[in-house]
Amino acid sequence: MTVLIVYASTEGQTRKICRFCAAELSGAGMSVELLSAADAAGTDVGRYRAAILAGSVHIGKIQPALIDFARQNGAALAGIPTLYLQVSLAAAGRDPDEMAELQRIAKAAFADTGWTPGRTEHVAGAFRFTEYDFFRTLAMRWIASQRDDAVDPHKDKEYTDWDALSAVLAEWRETVQAASAAGPR
């Protein structure tokens, strides 16, 4: 059984999360193909038994390349088990208002693509100060200060809960295996 993972990453945390997902699924005996959304154009989604799409929230939006991929492959994605991982710093706090906003962003991102994720999970991202320019560093330091979060602008700070993500993948894997056992697509 082959699973497709397509991601869009700005500073690299979403890519790191998807590599983790690929390793977890491979370790469970699944075959995985991992592609950036920029490299996934023309991919025949019909070849896969399941798919994970992942993108990160920046200024209230998901990367256009991921949305374009979903739009181009909406019908095929709708026919297989899917998991959408939305990566953001807001997911680290679990503030009800911020979580509601993340849900709105996820719903709006794919509203006109022909695809609705089978499951959506919000995954905490990271401050990637080593990737930021001067102005983004200032903005991210301000965001951290609003959260009363002490950060060192010379070091990255990761919030991703790898154990929780592993549990999500284990549950989703059961869904995929059940769908696969139900018969060929």
C-alpha positions, 0 to 999 in steps of 0.5 A: 500500500502506497501513501502519498505525502505532499507538503508546502513548507516555508521555513522547513518545519512542515517538511520536517514533520512530513519526513517524520510522517514518512518514517513512521508510516514506512516503519509500519510497513507502508510504502511512502512517496514524499513530495513538495507541492512544487514538485508534485504537479502532474502526480497521478494521485490515482496510484495511491491508496491514501494521502497526507497533505501538509501546509503551514499557516502564514498570515492566515493563509496556506501556501498556494502551491498546496492549494493548487495541488488539491485543486488539480487533484480534488476528485482523486483525493476525495476517493481515498483516505486523507489527512491534512496537517496544518502547521502553525505556532497557534496550535502550540497554545490551544487557545479556543479562539486561535483554534477556531481561527485555525479551523476557519483557515483550514476550511477556507483553504480548500473550499473551492478545490473539490476536496475536503480532508478526511481528517484535519489535525493542527500541529504546532510548528516552530520558530525558525530564527535561523531562517528569518531575515531581520524583519521576520525575526522582529515580527516573530519576536513580537509574536513570542512576546504576545504569548509570554514565550521566551525565545532566543532570536539566535536559536530555533525553538520547536513546539511540535509534539512528536508523540502526539503526531505519532498517535495521530498517524497510528489512528489514521493508519488504522483508517487507511488499512480498514479502507484498504481491506474493504476492497480495491479502489 
